[in-house]
Amino acid sequence: MDIIVTGGRGTTGRWIVDRLADEHRVVCLDRSPPDGDGHSDVEYYALDLTDAGSVLDVMTDIDPDTVVHWAAIPVAGTHPGVDLYRNNTLAAHSVLTASGRVGARVVQASSDGAYGFFFAEETPVPDSIPVPEAHACRPEDPYGLSKVVTEEIGETIARRDGVSIASLRPTWIQEPGAYPCRDDSYVSDRSAGAGNFWSYVDVRDVVDMVVAALAADIDGHEAFNCAAADNALGETLAELVEEYYGSLPDDCGVVGDASVYDTSKAERLLDWTPTHSWRDAAEEEIDPPTV
């Protein structure tokens, strides 16, 4: 396939580009081209993804089969809120609109931040555990709000242009051998991971979900939780939540050290299940891609 990847020089994007370039023609759209360390089989375009005209020009020129939209300011607190919101929503609107115009299916990065747990002034206990994709999204921060809007853009483009769009909701992404969710400061402090209920996901599982979503038969727009099967502390989740927050939702079916996020929808529609755990991956020695 001809695939466009936005944000392919980012921390997670480079893993996506590296995997896809083995089997497909990949064009990476990012703010700047690599300085001599780009992937030898990848083409690079430098552009501002919030510029709808530039994006449409490139998209119609390349005419891709699929688009992986991974470019975004990835976390709150590093930019003024209005700048983060403007960048993430305008980039998504530009890329998804152009994708719809050329009839390309899309896999895009959303986030578990859309639920609104992590950056809430007082983190709420979920309505149910595990948390399904149908759980209400109640963000209080610009980042989470930008992801809710990004998914709504996906709904709109899929409905209007009849293209398939998958919005992936990864929780805290970890790279093999560099697992901050297993640092002493995190493991010894319950509050460090309480905002997302101590969830995480290995970057290789994220890439596997991207690949699975590109191949799946998806009708319209669908959102998918993307999380490891276990929590980062390796403890009984229900006990952790009750200990820290003082209560559990009435609908609590989580067992043992499972993640707070329900990934059964991805298993059903994408044939995807997470295969990596901190128990092995935290100490793995794997060089990350350089793209």
N, C-alpha and C positions, 0 to 999 in steps of 0.2 A: 504494500500500500504506500501511497504518498501521505505522509503524516507531518503536520505542523505541531511543534511543541512550543508553547510559550513559557518563558521562565526556565528554560532548559539549562541555564548556567547556575541555577540556585542549588541549595543544599540537597533538596529532594529531586529537583528537576534533572540534575545531572545523572542520577541513577535511572530515571525514566528514559532519558535520551540514550544512555549507554545500552540499555536493554533493547529498545526499539530499533536502534541502528544496526543491530545484528541481522535483522530480517527485512527491514523496510527502508525506503528513502525517507530520511528525516531532515526537516528544515527547522531550525531553532530561531525563534523570535525573542529577542531580549533587548535590554536598554543599550548594551554595547557588545561588540564582537569579542571573542576571546583573544588574548594577547599571546598568540603562539602556542597555546596549550589546548586548542580545540580538538574535538573528535575528528579524526581524519576522514570519516565517512559522512560527516554532517555538514550541511550548508547553514550559514548564519546570516541573519538579517538584523540590523540594529534599527530599532524604531521605538517610539513612544506608543504603547498599546492603548493609551487613552485618546489617541488621535484617530478617530473613526475613519477618516479619509485614507490615512496611511495604511491602516489595517486592511481596509477593503481593497486597496490597490494591490497589496502583497497577496492577499487571499485569492483574488481573482486571477492574478498572474500565476500562482502556484497551482490553484484548483485542487486542493487536497481531498483525499478520500475521508480522512478523519482529522480531528484537531484535539490535542490534549492541552487544555488551558490551565496552566499551573502557575502563571505569573500573578503575584500579589504581594503586598506588604503582609508578612505572615503572622504578625502578632501585635497586640495592642501595646502601647506604652513606649514605642520607639519613634513615633511620629505624632505630630498634632492630630487629634482625632478626626478633624474635618478633612485633612490631607489624606489620611489612611482611607477614610470612607470614600472620598472622591476617586482616589486612584483605583481601589478595588472594584467599585461599582462601574465606573466608566470603562475600565479595561475589559471587564466582563461583558458589558453591553456592546463594545466595539467588536470584540472577538466573536461572541456568540451570534451577533447580528450578521456579521460577514460570513460566518460558518453556515448559517441558515440560508443566506443568499446563494451560496455555491453548492448547497445540498450536502455538506459534510456532517457526519455524526460527530458528537462531542463527548469527551470525558473531561470534567473540570474538577478542580480542587475546591471543595467547600470545607467545612471543619465542624468538629463537635462544639466549637465556639458558638455555633448557631443556636444551640440549646440555651445558652445564657448562663450556664453554671459557673464557669471559671471566673469571669470578671464581674459577677454580681456583687453588690455591696454586702449582701449577706447570702452566701451560696444556699440555694434552696435544696431540700431533699427532693429527688425526682418523684414524679407522680407514680412511677412504677420502676422496679428494678428486676431484670435488666431493662435498659432504656431502648425502646424501639425507635425506628425512624419516624413513626407517627406521633411521638411525644411532642408536646407543644414546644415551640421555639420562643423564648422570652428574653432575648439579649438586652442588656443595659449598657453595652459599650459599643463604640463605633466598629470594632472588628467583627464582633458577632453579628451586628446589624448588617454589615456589608455582605456577610455570607448568606444571610437570609434573603437579601435583595438579589444576590448573585443567583441563588436557586430560583427565585421568582422570574428572573430574566430567562433562565433555562426553561421554565414552564412556558413562558410566552413564546420563545423561539420554536420550541418543539411543537406547540399548538399551531402557530402561524405557518411555519415552513415545513412541518411534517418530518423533521429530523429527530433522530434519537439522541438524547442528552442524559448522561449519567453524572450526578453530583456526588463525589466521594467525600465523606466526612471523617478524615483521619483524626485521631486524638494525638497526643504528644509523640512526634516521630523521633525514633532513636536510630543511630547508625551503629552497625556491629563494631564492637570494641570501644565504643564511646557512648555509654549508656548513663547519662546524668540521672536517670531515675533510679540508679543503683548507687549513687554517691552516698557517702556516709551522712552528709548534711541533709539529704532527702529522706533516706531510710529511717534516720533517727528522729525526724521531726514530722509528726502526723500532719501538721498544717501545710507542709510543703506541697503535698500532692492532693490535698483534700478538695481543691477546686474542681478537679476533674475525676475525683473519686479514685485516685491512684492508678489511672489507666495510661496506657502507652501502646505504641505499635512499632514494629521494626520496619525500616524503610523498604526492605526487600518484600515484605508483605504488601506494602502500599503499591509498589511497582507491579506485583502480581495482580492486584486488584485492577490497576489501570489496564493491563494487558487483557484480563478477563472481561472487563467492561467494553473494551474495543471489539471483542469477538462476540459478545452476547447479543441475543435478539431482544432488544429493549424497545418497547413501544412508548413513544413520548418521552417524558422526563421522569426519572427515578432517582431517589437519594439513597445512599448506602453508608451505614456505619462501617468504619475501618479501625479495628482495634485488635490487640493481642487477645488470646483466649483467657489469659490470667491477668491479675493485677500486679503492679510493680513491687508490691511488698510481699507477695506470696502468702498473704494471710486471708482468713475467712472474710469476704467482703461485707456480708451482712453485719458481722461483729464490728468491723472497722467503721462502717457508716453509723451504726447505733452508738458506738462508743464516742465518735467525734461529734455527731450532730444530735444525739440524744433521742433519735426516733428513726423508724423505718416506714416506708409507705405500706399501706395495707396490701398492695399488690407487690409482693416481693418473692420472686421465685428463683433467685440466684443461689447457686450451690458452691460451697467451698471457696477457693481463691479466684473465682471467675472475674472477668472484667465487668464493669458496670454497663457496658454497651452490648446490645443484642445484635449479633452479626448473622443471624439465621436468614435474613432476607438476601444477603449477598451469597450465602451458600445455596439458597434456592434458585435465584435468578442468574447468578454469575458462576456458579460452581466454584466458589472461592471460600477457603477457610484459612485462617492464619496458621502459619507453620513454625514461626520463630518465637522463642521465649527468652526473657532475660537470663534464665538459668544457663543457657549456652551462649547466647549472642553477646552478652555483656563483656565477655573475655575473648571473643573471636578476633583474630588478626586478619582483617581484610582491607586492602587499600581501596578507598573510595574512588569512583571515576573522577577524572580531572576536567571534564568538559565544563 
